[in-house]
Amino acid sequence: MNGVSQAGGVYHRQFYNNQSNDMEAKNNYWGAGMTNATIDPGIYDNEDGKGEVTFYVFRTGPIPELSTVILFSVGLVAIAGYVTLRKRKNA
């Protein structure tokens, strides 16, 4: 049986393929420090005629949300503007 064993014999799965078709779950972020060996047990596939899940290649860091990217960019522009004004003031 695949899955990550929890207390009381319960299995925790990050992905459950309950169909006969193969599936792709590539380019996902599965959590900090995850490897092929730690991701695979958390995927239910290839059991009782169920399809296989392909998860490699996977992300090694979370994908930033758009709001994070925008706020970070605005922060960089503000810092660049401050540095430029500071240089002009001191010149």
Buried (B, 14 or more C-beta within 10 A) or exposed (E): EEBBEEEEEEEEBBBEBEEEEEBEBEEBEBEEEBEEEEBBBBBBBEEEEBBEBEBEEBEEEEEEEEEEEEEEEEEEEEEEEEEEEEEEEEE
